Amino acid sequence: MNEAPPRRALVTGASGYVGSHLARRLLAAGWKVHVLLRAGSSFPAPAPALTVHRFEGATEDLVRIVQQAAPDVVFHLAAVFVAEHRPQDVAPLVQANLLFATQLAEAMRVAGVRKLVNTGTAWQHYGDRDYDPVNLYAATKQAFEAILAYYVNAHAFRVATLVLFDTYGPGDVRPKLMTALWRAARSGERLAMSSGRQLLDLVYVDDVVDAYIAAADALRTAAPGQLHYRVSSGAPLRLTELVAAFEAVAGLPIAADWGARPDRPREMLLPWTGGAPPPGWQPRIALADGIRRSAPPADA
């Protein structure tokens, strides 16, 4: 009996933390994986089985890349994130999160590729509302979803958007909370913190990757349309509680200066509670285990 050919994926944002983990997981599962990288960016670790495509900015080039990759599904993780934008941030935000994303959808249309796993953010849901963007970054993510409605209705796209919360895991070089906590615990440095009132929903990177794959599986039998899945731990903690949990697991104190850093304007004090998880998905890594796995090497 002939074996089915391996599934093919095109991953954008593969130079990033979650995207690189997703690309490696797909490779390990036997997928043929193509990644799309901007000029000057690179995959974080050697992966000879990856097929790397460089994108210089022209829509016609992106059409050619998608045609060459011929993916069964596109995983779109590329984005520019700015928490509080300045005037000079407007162009990069719109170019990466709206222009490039739309170019990708158009290239998929021309190439006959119709399945897309998109990446959204809980920051599109300030105050636990259906839509209220915390910042311009979140607004650009919503704007692309609005554009996708055209590709769904006119060209029968099947889209699953994953609404992500806080992600963490080992080897994370992003300026994220877990990285800062480990650094402060190891060094003894004082850590300027906000009020600590906000509820944080942390999901371990392996669980996040599982959610992307579950969403792609759901698209295999889905009708044209836009699905939205919530990738939540199901157990958000106040920042003060999270720091206490970290101290208990790490066995090290955190010298936290609560209130030394003011809360951001429109701080996300409450996580979004809408939506359902991807079919068959639930987080496997409990917070305590995730904290232990996230510990950097002792000499780092």
C-alpha positions as CSV (number, residue, x, y, z in Angstrom):
1,M,0.0,0.0,0.0
2,N,1.3,3.4,-0.9
3,E,1.8,5.8,2.0
4,A,0.2,9.2,1.9
5,P,2.6,12.0,1.0
6,P,3.8,14.1,3.9
7,R,1.8,17.2,4.7
8,R,3.4,20.5,3.6
9,A,3.5,23.7,5.6
10,L,4.6,27.2,5.0
11,V,5.4,29.0,8.3
12,T,5.9,32.8,8.6
13,G,7.5,34.2,11.7
14,A,9.8,31.1,12.0
15,S,12.7,33.3,13.2
16,G,10.6,34.1,16.3
17,Y,10.2,32.1,19.5
18,V,6.9,30.3,18.9
19,G,7.3,30.1,15.2
20,S,10.7,28.3,15.5
21,H,9.2,25.8,18.0
22,L,6.3,25.2,15.6
23,A,8.6,24.6,12.6
24,R,10.7,22.1,14.6
25,R,7.6,20.3,15.8
26,L,6.2,20.0,12.3
27,L,9.5,18.6,11.0
28,A,9.6,16.1,13.8
29,A,6.1,15.0,12.9
30,G,7.2,14.3,9.3
31,W,5.8,17.4,7.6
32,K,7.7,19.1,4.7
33,V,8.3,22.5,6.2
34,H,9.0,25.7,4.3
35,V,9.7,28.9,6.2
36,L,9.4,32.5,5.0
37,L,12.1,34.8,6.4
38,R,12.8,38.5,5.9
39,A,16.2,39.6,4.6
40,G,18.5,39.7,7.6
41,S,16.6,37.3,9.8
42,S,17.5,33.6,10.4
43,F,16.2,30.5,11.9
44,P,17.4,30.2,15.5
45,A,19.1,26.8,15.2
46,P,20.4,24.7,12.4
47,A,17.6,22.7,10.7
48,P,18.8,21.3,7.4
49,A,15.4,19.8,6.6
50,L,13.8,23.2,6.4
51,T,13.3,24.9,3.1
52,V,14.0,28.6,3.6
53,H,12.5,31.3,1.4
54,R,13.6,34.9,1.5
55,F,11.0,37.6,1.0
56,E,12.1,41.0,-0.3
57,G,8.8,42.8,-0.2
58,A,7.1,42.3,-3.7
59,T,3.7,40.6,-3.8
60,E,4.7,38.9,-7.1
61,D,7.7,37.3,-5.3
62,L,5.5,36.1,-2.5
63,V,3.2,34.5,-5.1
64,R,6.1,32.6,-6.5
65,I,7.2,31.4,-3.1
66,V,3.8,30.1,-2.1
67,Q,3.5,28.3,-5.5
68,Q,6.9,26.7,-4.9
69,A,6.1,25.7,-1.4
70,A,2.7,24.4,-2.4
71,P,1.6,24.1,1.3
72,D,-1.4,22.2,2.5
73,V,-1.7,24.9,5.2
74,V,-0.1,28.2,5.9
75,F,0.8,29.0,9.6
76,H,1.0,32.8,9.9
77,L,2.9,33.9,13.0
78,A,5.0,36.9,11.6
79,A,4.2,40.2,13.3
80,V,5.6,43.4,14.7
81,F,4.7,43.9,18.3
82,V,4.9,47.3,20.1
83,A,3.1,47.7,23.4
84,E,2.9,51.5,23.3
85,H,3.6,52.9,19.9
86,R,5.3,56.1,18.9
87,P,4.8,57.9,15.6
88,Q,7.8,56.1,14.0
89,D,6.2,52.7,14.9
90,V,3.1,53.2,12.8
91,A,4.7,52.3,9.4
92,P,6.4,49.1,10.7
93,L,3.2,47.9,12.5
94,V,1.0,48.5,9.4
95,Q,3.6,47.1,7.0
96,A,4.2,43.8,8.9
97,N,0.8,43.2,10.4
98,L,-1.5,44.4,7.6
99,L,0.4,44.9,4.3
100,F,2.5,41.7,4.5
101,A,-0.4,39.7,5.9
102,T,-2.6,40.8,3.0
103,Q,0.2,40.0,0.5
104,L,0.3,36.6,2.0
105,A,-3.4,36.0,1.6
106,E,-3.3,37.3,-2.0
107,A,-0.4,34.9,-2.8
108,M,-2.4,32.1,-1.3
109,R,-5.3,33.0,-3.5
110,V,-3.2,33.0,-6.7
111,A,-1.5,29.7,-5.7
112,G,-4.7,27.9,-4.9
113,V,-3.9,27.5,-1.2
114,R,-7.0,27.9,1.0
115,K,-6.1,26.9,4.5
116,L,-4.6,29.4,6.9
117,V,-3.9,29.3,10.6
118,N,-3.7,32.9,11.7
119,T,-2.4,34.4,14.9
120,G,-4.5,36.8,17.0
121,T,-4.0,38.3,20.5
122,A,-6.1,38.6,23.6
123,W,-5.2,42.3,23.4
124,Q,-7.9,42.6,20.8
125,H,-10.4,42.2,23.8
126,Y,-9.7,44.9,26.3
127,G,-12.1,44.7,29.2
128,D,-13.2,41.2,28.1
129,R,-15.1,42.7,25.2
130,D,-15.8,41.1,21.8
131,Y,-13.5,43.8,20.2
132,D,-11.7,46.6,21.9
133,P,-8.0,46.9,21.0
134,V,-5.6,47.6,23.8
135,N,-3.2,49.3,21.4
136,L,-2.4,49.9,17.8
137,Y,-0.8,46.4,17.5
138,A,-4.0,44.8,18.5
139,A,-5.9,47.0,16.1
140,T,-3.7,45.9,13.1
141,K,-4.4,42.3,14.0
142,Q,-8.1,42.9,13.9
143,A,-7.8,44.8,10.7
144,F,-6.2,41.8,9.0
145,E,-9.1,39.6,10.2
146,A,-11.5,42.0,8.6
147,I,-9.5,41.7,5.3
148,L,-9.6,37.9,5.6
149,A,-13.5,38.1,5.5
150,Y,-13.1,39.0,1.8
151,Y,-10.9,36.0,1.1
152,V,-13.3,33.7,3.0
153,N,-16.4,35.0,1.3
154,A,-15.0,35.5,-2.2
155,H,-12.4,32.7,-2.4
156,A,-13.5,30.0,0.0
157,F,-10.6,30.4,2.4
158,R,-10.7,28.3,5.6
159,V,-9.2,30.3,8.4
160,A,-8.5,29.5,12.0
161,T,-7.3,32.4,14.2
162,L,-5.6,31.4,17.5
163,V,-6.1,34.0,20.2
164,L,-2.9,33.9,22.2
165,F,-2.3,35.1,25.7
166,D,1.2,35.1,27.4
167,T,3.6,32.5,26.1
168,Y,6.7,31.2,27.8
169,G,9.3,28.4,27.8
170,P,13.0,27.6,27.8
171,G,15.5,29.5,25.8
172,D,13.2,32.5,25.5
173,V,15.2,35.7,24.6
174,R,12.1,37.9,24.4
175,P,11.7,40.6,27.1
176,K,9.1,38.5,28.8
177,L,8.1,38.1,32.5
178,M,9.4,34.6,33.0
179,T,12.8,35.5,31.6
180,A,12.9,38.6,33.9
181,L,11.9,36.5,36.9
182,W,14.7,34.0,36.4
183,R,17.2,36.7,35.9
184,A,16.2,38.5,39.0
185,A,16.1,35.3,41.1
186,R,19.6,34.3,40.0
187,S,21.2,37.7,40.3
188,G,19.3,39.1,43.3
189,E,18.6,42.3,41.4
190,R,15.5,44.3,42.3
191,L,12.7,44.0,39.8
192,A,10.5,47.1,39.2
193,M,7.0,45.8,38.9
194,S,3.6,47.3,38.2
195,S,0.7,47.2,40.7
196,G,0.4,43.5,40.3
197,R,-3.3,43.6,39.9
198,Q,-3.5,42.2,36.4
199,L,-4.5,38.6,35.8
200,L,-2.0,36.8,33.6
201,D,-2.8,33.7,31.5
202,L,0.5,31.9,30.8
203,V,0.7,29.0,28.3
204,Y,3.8,26.9,27.8
205,V,5.3,27.0,24.4
206,D,4.8,23.3,23.7
207,D,1.1,23.6,24.5
208,V,0.9,26.6,22.1
209,V,2.5,24.6,19.3
210,D,0.0,21.8,20.0
211,A,-2.8,24.4,19.5
212,Y,-1.5,25.4,16.1
213,I,-1.4,21.8,14.9
214,A,-4.9,21.1,16.3
215,A,-6.2,24.2,14.5
216,A,-4.6,22.9,11.2
217,D,-6.2,19.5,11.7
218,A,-9.6,21.2,12.3
219,L,-9.3,23.0,8.9
220,R,-9.0,19.7,7.0
221,T,-12.7,19.1,7.4
222,A,-13.9,22.7,8.0
223,A,-16.2,24.6,5.6
224,P,-15.0,27.9,4.3
225,G,-15.2,30.5,7.1
226,Q,-13.3,32.1,10.0
227,L,-12.9,30.0,13.1
228,H,-11.6,31.6,16.4
229,Y,-9.9,29.5,19.1
230,R,-8.8,30.6,22.5
231,V,-5.4,29.3,23.6
232,S,-5.7,29.7,27.4
233,S,-4.2,27.9,30.4
234,G,-7.7,28.0,32.0
235,A,-6.0,29.2,35.2
236,P,-5.0,32.8,35.1
237,L,-3.2,34.3,38.1
238,R,-2.7,37.8,39.4
239,L,0.8,39.0,38.9
240,T,1.4,39.0,42.6
241,E,0.3,35.4,42.8
242,L,2.4,34.4,39.9
243,V,5.5,35.8,41.4
244,A,4.7,33.9,44.7
245,A,4.3,30.7,42.7
246,F,7.6,31.3,40.9
247,E,9.4,31.8,44.3
248,A,7.9,28.5,45.6
249,V,9.0,26.5,42.6
250,A,12.4,28.1,42.0
251,G,13.2,28.2,45.8
252,L,14.6,31.7,45.3
253,P,13.2,35.0,46.4
254,I,12.2,37.8,44.0
255,A,13.1,41.3,45.2
256,A,9.9,42.9,43.6
257,D,9.3,46.6,44.0
258,W,5.5,46.6,43.5
259,G,4.2,49.8,42.0
260,A,7.7,51.0,41.0
261,R,6.5,50.8,37.3
262,P,3.1,52.4,36.6
263,D,0.5,50.3,34.9
264,R,0.3,50.9,31.1
265,P,-2.5,52.9,29.8
266,R,-5.3,50.4,29.1
267,E,-3.5,47.7,31.1
268,M,-5.1,44.3,30.5
269,L,-6.3,43.6,34.0
270,L,-8.7,40.9,32.9
271,P,-8.0,38.2,30.3
272,W,-10.5,37.5,27.6
273,T,-12.9,34.8,28.5
274,G,-14.7,34.3,25.2
275,G,-14.1,31.6,22.6
276,A,-13.4,27.9,22.8
277,P,-10.2,26.0,22.6
278,P,-9.1,24.2,19.4
279,P,-10.9,20.8,19.0
280,G,-9.3,18.2,21.1
281,W,-6.8,20.6,22.6
282,Q,-6.0,21.4,26.3
283,P,-2.8,22.5,28.0
284,R,-0.7,19.7,29.3
285,I,2.1,21.6,31.1
286,A,1.1,22.9,34.5
287,L,2.6,26.2,35.6
288,A,4.9,24.7,38.2
289,D,6.4,22.3,35.6
290,G,6.6,25.1,33.1
291,I,8.6,27.3,35.5
292,R,11.0,24.5,36.1
293,R,11.4,23.7,32.4
294,S,12.0,27.5,31.7
295,A,15.0,27.7,34.0
296,P,18.0,28.9,32.0
297,P,21.3,27.0,32.4
298,A,23.1,27.9,35.6
299,D,26.0,29.6,33.7
300,A,23.6,31.6,31.5
